[in-house]
Amino acid sequence: MSDFNPINLLFEDMEKLGPGSNSDTLKVLDMLPKSVHEVIVDAGCGAGRHTLALANELQTPVHAVDSYEPFLASLTQRAKEAGIEHLVQTHCMDMADIPNTFREIDLLWPEGAAYNIGFPHALKTWHSAVKSSGFAVVSELSWLRDDVPVEVRQFFQAGYPDMRSVNENRSVAQDAGYNVLTTHTLPRETWVEGYYDILEPRAKALLDHLDKVVRDFAAETLEEIRIFGCSEDSYGYVFYVMQKA
Ligand SMILES: C[S@@+](CC[C@H](N)C(=O)[O-])C[C@H]1O[C@@H](n2cnc3c(N)ncnc32)[C@H](O)[C@@H]1O
């Protein structure tokens, strides 16, 4: 950890760059009514925890899309270590350009990443790239209840004002041309194990870093973790399991 890039300093060598677990990824995969998919695209794959889980389970090549090359390099390395490098093809590109690169996608799998271009915008943008009756499994931070602790509401009003309820996101999906088959909310422990439990001590250690950008990023991360601790399950990461209408 020798540079001043806050992303590298906080996330270097991490397998998970967001909440999630292989068992949840595979549970959601199992919710699809079909188990054979030819063209699979994992958008915003990061270091590719779920890319590897999908490739290994389906024994089918997965196109792994991310705009940050170091994450893709990490994924390639992990794929080699797992002996499945032949099942992972990385693409360093903007996920918004997926329709220009891929056609007739059978399974589009953006886990914890669609928010980068906005959930509604992402679903509309990707629609033309998904095959007729193909599947899109997209996870999105969502309100789970109406009664939200005040400081939690305030935190997200500033940090993610576009956050919607599950019902609102279902409507967004329908308006974008998908049928929502089912949803799945990540259990609380998948935020902590291998994610917040690694990030928290790293962020604490960076609070007195020389660079203010790094210090601020570390402080924001710690505030996010604190808010999670007092969230009373008012929000969560929800998978929307969709089929192109
Ligand atoms: C919160 S991380 C989640 C990574 C991974 N899906 C996971 O759960 O471990 C979001 C990822 O989206 C990528 N990303 C952000 N904007 C992007 C864009 N416009 N196109 C492609 N990837 C993008 C980031 O580089 C990062 O890897």
The ligand as a Tripos MOL2 file, in Angstrom:
@<TRIPOS>MOLECULE
LIG
   27    29     1     0     0
SMALL
NO_CHARGES

@<TRIPOS>ATOM
      1 C1        -19.1870   -1.3810   -5.4380 C.3       1 LIG1
      2 S1        -18.1200   -2.0590   -6.6570 S.3       1 LIG1
      3 C2        -18.8240   -3.6880   -6.7940 C.3       1 LIG1
      4 C3        -17.8920   -4.6460   -7.4510 C.3       1 LIG1
      5 C4        -18.3830   -6.0780   -7.5300 C.3       1 LIG1
      6 N1        -19.5950   -6.1700   -8.2910 N.3       1 LIG1
      7 C5        -18.5570   -6.6850   -6.1490 C.2       1 LIG1
      8 O1        -19.7100   -6.8150   -5.6950 O.co2     1 LIG1
      9 O2        -17.5630   -7.0390   -5.5200 O.co2     1 LIG1
     10 C6        -18.6620   -1.2510   -8.1670 C.3       1 LIG1
     11 C7        -17.8170   -1.6130   -9.3840 C.3       1 LIG1
     12 O3        -18.3100   -0.9190  -10.5270 O.3       1 LIG1
     13 C8        -17.2110   -0.4630  -11.2990 C.3       1 LIG1
     14 N2        -17.6790    0.6740  -12.1160 N.ar      1 LIG1
     15 C9        -18.0270    1.9090  -11.7050 C.ar      1 LIG1
     16 N3        -18.4970    2.6390  -12.7230 N.ar      1 LIG1
     17 C10       -18.4250    1.8340  -13.8210 C.ar      1 LIG1
     18 C11       -18.7670    2.0070  -15.1990 C.ar      1 LIG1
     19 N4        -19.3290    3.1420  -15.6300 N.pl3     1 LIG1
     20 N5        -18.5720    0.9790  -16.0430 N.ar      1 LIG1
     21 C12       -18.0260   -0.1910  -15.6060 C.ar      1 LIG1
     22 N6        -17.6920   -0.4220  -14.3210 N.ar      1 LIG1
     23 C13       -17.8890    0.5800  -13.4380 C.ar      1 LIG1
     24 C14       -16.1550   -0.1140  -10.2790 C.3       1 LIG1
     25 O4        -14.8590   -0.0930  -10.8460 O.3       1 LIG1
     26 C15       -16.3410   -1.2400   -9.2710 C.3       1 LIG1
     27 O5        -15.5740   -2.3640   -9.5970 O.3       1 LIG1
@<TRIPOS>BOND
     1     1     2 1
     2     2     3 1
     3     2    10 1
     4     3     4 1
     5     4     5 1
     6     5     6 1
     7     5     7 1
     8     7     8 2
     9     7     9 1
    10    10    11 1
    11    11    12 1
    12    11    26 1
    13    12    13 1
    14    13    14 1
    15    13    24 1
    16    14    15 ar
    17    14    23 ar
    18    15    16 ar
    19    16    17 ar
    20    17    18 ar
    21    17    23 ar
    22    18    19 1
    23    18    20 ar
    24    20    21 ar
    25    21    22 ar
    26    22    23 ar
    27    24    25 1
    28    24    26 1
    29    26    27 1
@<TRIPOS>SUBSTRUCTURE
     1 LIG1         1 GROUP 0 **** ****
